[in-house]
Amino acid sequence: MALSLATGRTLWRSRRTRRLITQAAFSLAVALLLLYTAVRAARLDLGLGFLEERAGFAVGHQWLTSYTADQSRIDAYFVGVVNTVRLVIVGLVLATLLGVLAGVARLSKNWLVSRLALVYVEIFRNTPLLIQIVFWYTAVLLRLPSRERGIHLLDVAFLSNRSLAIPWVFPDGRVLPWLALLVPSALAAWFVHRRRRRAEEETGRPGHANALALATLLLLAVAAFLVTGMPLDVETPQRLGGEGVSVLTIVGGMQVTPEFAALLIALVVYTGAFIAEIVRGSIQALPRGQAEAAMAVGLSAYQRMTLVILPQALRIMLPPVTNQYLNLTKNSSLAVAIGFPDLVFVGQTLQNNAGHAVPIFLTIMATYLVMSGLIAALMNALNRRVQLAGR
Amino acid sequence: METKRTLRFAILAVAALGLIALACTSDDGGGSGGDTLKAVKDRGDVKCGVNDAVPGFGFLQPDGSFAGFDVDFCRAIAAAVFGDATKVEYVPLTAAARFEALTAGEIDVLIRNTTWTASRDADLAAAFTVTTFYDGQGMMVRANSGIQTLQDMENATICVLQGTTTELNLEDRFSSGGIPYTPLTFADNETLEQAFSQERCDGWTSDKSQLASRRSAYPAEAGGPDSLTILAETFSKEPLGPATLDGDSPWFDVVNWVVIGMMTADELGVTSANVATMAANPPSPDVARLLGLAVGDTPATDFGLGLPADFMQKVLAQVGNYDEVYERNITPIGLQRAGTLNASWRAGGLIYAPPMR
């Protein structure tokens, strides 16, 4: 212990030499491992050429894509990706809303509200997600009335265990001119916003920058819509067939299938429970003085929450909530349990039809990596913006 | 301080060496490198990939044992190699995982309602033996829907298993017939049956043997077997049979000729009941050759399969011939042998055994 490099006498005992030897040995081991993996990988067939062959199978749930079995395998995979992306986007938005609501409800002074929130959080956090998905699908959504005995809602929508069909707007071919006109409208609105903000700073009177900018945008958008000939169509679901032997179907409108709904509900409810606890924890982590000062200034409970508490709690919330977002993204792969064709499901079908397991699974992993990476990057940028100055 | 450093260095070195050792030993995976027969004999049992939820073909009984048409062929192989039909390890597999299990060497033979197709033979490196069951794809609908033909199923929702030839054939048949439809694919039959019984889909398509089997087990509270009809049309060829891995001829020959032997026994009328008397007193040279007995002055034929000469006697005594296996497993689920492709060639079917000589 007394021997240091300064005396330099015994090379073996010097700390620097020991460190160098350790590092060299470990680096050698890692290099050997990598070399071995590379040699094994080179022997594997990692080509993706088979993805251009005809797929041969149809995919039932499609939205905004029009894939048929005659297209290539890569098109089939793309349908899976679109399905996953729409599930994840809608899921993230709804889970955040539900999580914030439940988190705030947990801290409510109303005994019933806070207990209900507690029960919700405890039940859905502590049961496996796969069981929850299968439960929502087989025990709830499949038990809706069958199509022959379906329910008409207000004569425009139709509910059965095949789908919830509601009227919806779809853009027709002439939508591009309208979208092009929206760009100058947005610019005009931004310009108005800037002028009103400057007016507010100079004169001290409220300039209503946000409201006026929004009003400008809406007016110009509606004007552009009328000028380009109203390029949106409203589609109402229609009944087709059903007499005699032919099968009853509903065509048109937006149809939400029980598979998508079960997956969405399960993911939202499960992730929402976790987000609720994160929100509750971050609100409770704020110093009590903030809430007391807000009360002293005369803010209502709603104003207190939205103007003082939540903006500060956001700073604490963001990293754990990012984790939950990534969890939701990856948990969407459980769609295989109920036959919703997300990208893992389609990938598995491709693997069964064509072989080539390793390239397919590498592609699936790479897709998830890109999706999760995007979400994490966005959330980290948001995190940097809300950090306290000087951190 | 120094001992802590040394300890850390030692742990790192051991960990690194352990990683390398682990990586090196996992090189061989599960495959026996082309000599499955020897590996099976050394191990003492046959690893057989089967179904565990298809009554009649491969299913798990309440007492924990496996039974079915495919399962009986597993037992026959074990009886041929070891003289004991119980020396089988059953590996239940899903449709998605079955070929991976075969290529990875987790099973020796795959006997699981598997259709013989060109791409499976070549691309997936599976070698298919003689066909044990000539099947075809069919459609099952609810009896009260009134649907008689596939043309009636325009705009229908059809339940199908993921990753099977069924899915591809469905698309081919319906698109070539100009019939629009919506597929609903599931990973397993249990969830599919739930969706079908709740009327989520109008039709259920699969091999007719699978449909007959699931129909026979359809729960009474959903309507029971009589509430379902299997449409008459067969819209694909599904020759089902055992499969081994490519590049292993000795093992392939063993599996192939055990099955052919059972078909030969059916043609010659040798059953589990009379095999003992026939072995004592063979009524014809064909029977003698089948049972591994001498014919007159010529000694017993050794087919070069690496099995004991009397392997067919063990197989027939413990498992039975093709007809007995069929009657025991498939007739109870409602598929008669007479008049179908699975009848003997003499009766107009396709079961034809190459000569065992």
HADDOCK unambig.tbl for C-alpha pairs under 7 A between the chains (distance, minus, plus):
assign (segid A and resid 1 and name CA) (segid B and resid 2 and name CA) 6.86 0.50 0.50
assign (segid A and resid 22 and name CA) (segid B and resid 9 and name CA) 6.01 0.50 0.50
assign (segid A and resid 26 and name CA) (segid B and resid 13 and name CA) 6.87 0.50 0.50
assign (segid A and resid 26 and name CA) (segid B and resid 16 and name CA) 6.68 0.50 0.50
assign (segid A and resid 29 and name CA) (segid B and resid 16 and name CA) 5.72 0.50 0.50
assign (segid A and resid 33 and name CA) (segid B and resid 20 and name CA) 6.24 0.50 0.50
assign (segid A and resid 56 and name CA) (segid B and resid 168 and name CA) 5.59 0.50 0.50
assign (segid A and resid 56 and name CA) (segid B and resid 171 and name CA) 6.94 0.50 0.50
assign (segid A and resid 57 and name CA) (segid B and resid 167 and name CA) 6.19 0.50 0.50
assign (segid A and resid 57 and name CA) (segid B and resid 168 and name CA) 5.17 0.50 0.50
assign (segid A and resid 57 and name CA) (segid B and resid 171 and name CA) 5.93 0.50 0.50
assign (segid A and resid 58 and name CA) (segid B and resid 171 and name CA) 6.51 0.50 0.50
assign (segid A and resid 58 and name CA) (segid B and resid 183 and name CA) 6.79 0.50 0.50
assign (segid A and resid 59 and name CA) (segid B and resid 183 and name CA) 6.52 0.50 0.50
assign (segid A and resid 60 and name CA) (segid B and resid 182 and name CA) 5.35 0.50 0.50
assign (segid A and resid 60 and name CA) (segid B and resid 183 and name CA) 4.95 0.50 0.50
assign (segid A and resid 60 and name CA) (segid B and resid 184 and name CA) 5.85 0.50 0.50
assign (segid A and resid 142 and name CA) (segid B and resid 195 and name CA) 6.76 0.50 0.50
assign (segid A and resid 142 and name CA) (segid B and resid 198 and name CA) 6.18 0.50 0.50
assign (segid A and resid 142 and name CA) (segid B and resid 200 and name CA) 6.98 0.50 0.50
assign (segid A and resid 143 and name CA) (segid B and resid 198 and name CA) 6.69 0.50 0.50
assign (segid A and resid 146 and name CA) (segid B and resid 199 and name CA) 5.86 0.50 0.50
assign (segid A and resid 146 and name CA) (segid B and resid 200 and name CA) 6.85 0.50 0.50
assign (segid A and resid 161 and name CA) (segid B and resid 200 and name CA) 6.15 0.50 0.50
assign (segid A and resid 162 and name CA) (segid B and resid 200 and name CA) 5.59 0.50 0.50
assign (segid A and resid 245 and name CA) (segid B and resid 145 and name CA) 6.70 0.50 0.50
assign (segid A and resid 245 and name CA) (segid B and resid 146 and name CA) 5.55 0.50 0.50
assign (segid A and resid 245 and name CA) (segid B and resid 147 and name CA) 5.87 0.50 0.50
assign (segid A and resid 245 and name CA) (segid B and resid 152 and name CA) 6.56 0.50 0.50
assign (segid A and resid 246 and name CA) (segid B and resid 152 and name CA) 5.72 0.50 0.50
assign (segid A and resid 246 and name CA) (segid B and resid 153 and name CA) 6.66 0.50 0.50
assign (segid A and resid 247 and name CA) (segid B and resid 153 and name CA) 6.37 0.50 0.50
assign (segid A and resid 247 and name CA) (segid B and resid 154 and name CA) 6.68 0.50 0.50
assign (segid A and resid 247 and name CA) (segid B and resid 155 and name CA) 6.63 0.50 0.50
assign (segid A and resid 247 and name CA) (segid B and resid 156 and name CA) 5.94 0.50 0.50
assign (segid A and resid 249 and name CA) (segid B and resid 155 and name CA) 6.53 0.50 0.50
assign (segid A and resid 336 and name CA) (segid B and resid 187 and name CA) 6.59 0.50 0.50
assign (segid A and resid 337 and name CA) (segid B and resid 187 and name CA) 6.73 0.50 0.50
assign (segid A and resid 338 and name CA) (segid B and resid 186 and name CA) 6.35 0.50 0.50
assign (segid A and resid 338 and name CA) (segid B and resid 191 and name CA) 6.95 0.50 0.50
assign (segid A and resid 339 and name CA) (segid B and resid 185 and name CA) 5.40 0.50 0.50
assign (segid A and resid 339 and name CA) (segid B and resid 186 and name CA) 4.37 0.50 0.50
assign (segid A and resid 339 and name CA) (segid B and resid 187 and name CA) 6.40 0.50 0.50
assign (segid A and resid 349 and name CA) (segid B and resid 162 and name CA) 6.15 0.50 0.50
assign (segid A and resid 349 and name CA) (segid B and resid 163 and name CA) 4.42 0.50 0.50
assign (segid A and resid 352 and name CA) (segid B and resid 96 and name CA) 5.86 0.50 0.50
assign (segid A and resid 352 and name CA) (segid B and resid 163 and name CA) 5.19 0.50 0.50
assign (segid A and resid 353 and name CA) (segid B and resid 163 and name CA) 6.15 0.50 0.50
assign (segid A and resid 355 and name CA) (segid B and resid 123 and name CA) 6.99 0.50 0.50
assign (segid A and resid 355 and name CA) (segid B and resid 124 and name CA) 6.13 0.50 0.50
